[in-house]
C-alpha cells in the first residue's frame, strides 16, 4: 500500500467559518479521524498553527540562517494534514472527499515517494 499526504488548504484573507460553525467542524473532523482509524488507513494527522508562526531554516555557507514567516509568500497555505495508507490513488481520493467535507476546505492528495530497497 502507498502512503498519501492529504493536505488541507486555507486561503489567507478568506472569511473564516462563523464562530458557531467551528464546534461542528471540529466534531466532523474528529468523526472522520475515527473513521480513518477504524478502516486501518490512518497513519498520522495534525493541524498547523497559522503561517506567521513558521520559521524557515536555510543553510548558507554551511551555516544555518533562520528567518521568520512561511517559506513561500502566498495567500494559500497548509492548515493541517492527514497521512493515510491506501491501496491506490482512487481510494485515497475517496478519503480526501470525506476529509474535505469534514473540514470544509480543499484537500490536496499527493503520494509519498517509494523508498528504494537496499
C-alpha positions as CSV (number, residue, x, y, z in Angstrom):
1,X,0.0,0.0,0.0
2,X,1.1,3.6,-0.7
3,X,1.1,6.4,1.8
4,X,-0.6,9.6,0.8
5,X,-0.5,13.1,2.2
6,X,-3.9,14.8,2.3
7,X,-3.1,18.5,2.8
8,X,-5.8,20.8,4.0
9,X,-5.5,24.2,2.3
10,X,-6.6,27.6,3.5
11,X,-6.6,30.9,1.8
12,X,-5.3,34.0,3.8
13,X,-7.9,36.7,3.9
14,X,-10.8,34.3,3.1
15,X,-13.6,34.7,5.5
16,X,-13.1,32.1,8.3
17,X,-16.1,30.0,9.4
18,X,-18.5,31.7,11.7
19,X,-17.7,31.0,15.3
20,X,-20.8,28.9,15.8
21,X,-19.7,26.6,12.9
22,X,-16.3,25.8,14.4
23,X,-17.5,23.2,17.0
24,X,-19.4,21.4,14.3
25,X,-16.4,21.4,12.0
26,X,-14.2,20.0,14.8
27,X,-16.7,17.3,15.6
28,X,-16.9,16.3,11.9
29,X,-13.1,16.1,11.6
30,X,-12.9,14.0,14.8
31,X,-15.5,11.6,13.4
32,X,-13.6,11.5,10.1
33,X,-10.4,10.7,12.1
34,X,-12.2,7.9,13.9
35,X,-13.4,6.5,10.5
36,X,-9.9,6.6,9.1
37,X,-8.6,4.7,12.2
38,X,-11.4,2.1,12.2
39,X,-10.7,1.4,8.5
40,X,-7.0,0.9,9.2
41,X,-5.8,3.6,6.8
42,X,-4.8,6.2,9.5
43,X,-1.0,6.9,9.8
44,X,-0.8,10.4,11.3
45,X,-2.6,13.7,11.2
46,X,-2.3,17.2,12.6
47,X,-3.5,20.7,12.4
48,X,-1.0,23.5,12.0
49,X,-0.7,27.0,13.6
50,X,-1.1,30.0,11.2
51,X,1.7,30.6,8.7
52,X,3.1,33.6,10.6
53,X,4.3,31.2,13.3
54,X,6.6,29.4,10.9
55,X,10.4,29.6,10.9
56,X,12.4,28.8,7.8
57,X,15.9,27.2,8.2
58,X,18.3,27.7,5.3
59,X,22.0,26.6,5.0
60,X,24.2,29.4,3.6
61,X,28.0,28.9,3.6
62,X,27.5,25.8,5.8
63,X,25.8,28.0,8.5
64,X,22.1,27.8,9.5
65,X,20.2,31.0,8.8
66,X,16.7,31.3,10.4
67,X,14.0,33.6,9.2
68,X,10.5,34.3,10.4
69,X,7.4,33.6,8.5
70,X,6.4,31.0,5.9
71,X,8.8,29.8,3.2
72,X,6.5,30.8,0.4
73,X,4.9,34.2,0.3
74,X,1.5,33.1,-0.7
75,X,-2.1,33.7,0.2
76,X,-2.6,29.9,0.2
77,X,-1.2,27.8,3.0
78,X,-1.4,24.3,4.5
79,X,-3.6,24.4,7.6
80,X,-3.4,20.7,8.5
81,X,-2.9,17.3,7.0
82,X,-3.6,13.6,7.2
83,X,-1.2,10.8,6.2
84,X,-3.0,7.7,5.2
85,X,-2.1,4.4,3.7
86,X,-4.4,3.3,0.8
87,X,-4.2,0.6,-1.9
88,X,-4.3,3.2,-4.7
89,X,-5.0,6.8,-5.7
90,X,-8.7,6.2,-6.2
91,X,-9.1,5.0,-2.6
92,X,-7.0,8.0,-1.4
93,X,-9.3,10.4,-3.3
94,X,-12.4,8.9,-1.8
95,X,-10.9,9.5,1.7
96,X,-9.9,13.1,0.6
97,X,-13.5,13.8,-0.4
98,X,-14.7,12.8,3.0
99,X,-12.0,14.9,4.6
100,X,-12.8,17.9,2.6
101,X,-16.4,17.7,3.6
102,X,-15.5,17.3,7.3
103,X,-13.0,20.3,7.4
104,X,-14.9,22.4,4.9
105,X,-11.6,23.2,3.0
106,X,-9.9,22.0,-0.1
107,X,-7.7,18.9,0.3
108,X,-4.7,18.1,-1.9
109,X,-3.7,14.5,-2.3
110,X,-0.1,13.5,-3.1
111,X,1.6,10.1,-2.9
112,X,4.8,9.7,-0.9
113,X,7.8,8.7,-3.0
114,X,8.6,5.0,-2.9
115,X,11.6,4.2,-0.6
116,X,14.3,2.3,-2.7
117,X,15.1,-1.1,-1.3
118,X,18.6,-1.8,-0.3
